[in-house]
Amino acid sequence: MTLQQRQAHAYSLLLMTVPQQIPEDLTYRFSHRHLLGIEGLSPDEITYLLDLADTYVEQNRRPDKKSDLLRGRTIINLFFETSTRTSSSFELAGKRLGGDTMNMSVASSAMKKGETLIDTAMTLNAMHPDVLVVRHADSGAVKLLSEKVNCSVINAGDGTHEHPTQALLDALTVRRRKGRIHRLTVAICGDILHSRVARSNIHLLNTMGSRIRLVAPPTLLPTDVDRFGVEVFHNIEEGIKDCDIVMMLRLQNERMQGIFVPSIREYFRYFGLTREKLAAAKPDALVMHPGPMNRGVEIDSDLADDLDRSVIREQVEMGVAVRMACLDALTRNELANTP
């Protein structure tokens, strides 16, 4: 073998040991290992996730909805709080992408016997999952867990902190209906104080250039609301005047320690959304609600079921697509960074 041949052979062996460069494609633009919140994401990263989710909307409407993108991958859904929409849509998202999905029941887990969150994280980590989807009652618990495992972690809601996939599905719903997110006027109405959905939506809408109004009684607003970059109203008709989107929030009685509203009847009278109050918004304004709804408390039943104004059912559909996109982006990012 000549010197040139030996050099060529050595070079070919070197190439085999160097990770192949991933082409600069939208698929690999999301550089985060975890999705713990909307805060800190750039407009490009949010747009990328929405674009990716858009492709899954079409896939979910086909007769054959399943792919093998996550074949061989394991997703564990770990919910410390009850959930219907989020847990079922994450399970469906994982299965439609071809992944092995396991729903872990906290009620029958070792945590009921006194095991700590960190010990649970270490136990799950030993099973080598690829993604952990976690919902917890305490703010910051999901971030703590993400620091103890070797896989990607998606925050499915932690305390009153954030619920990133809800904000993404809300944004996707709005973009598909309105064609854009920037320069829209969005009113978020109701229990802002206890709402992780409100916080994630505020971060996303501010990042994407929307105008945000918060509408709530003073008792249901955070004390540091001034730093949110929003307008605050205590009258719903003034707050939603000329708005493009009216986003209602559930009264979260389970998080309330004390009396925040005089009565349910009085709350609906002043802050519940009806057709009469909605007339103050733009004629084509959309009505949203993250669910579950308390009919006759946050929103009138007739308005909630009006498919011309209400996009609540669309939000549920977009939820599956967004969660598929998040699983796709994080697992592909993990693959791209694997030597």
Summary of the structure (lengths in Angstrom):
residues: 339
radius of gyration: 22.4
end to end distance: 31.4
largest distance: 91.2
contacts: 1108
relative contact order: 0.15
helix: 45%
strand: 15%
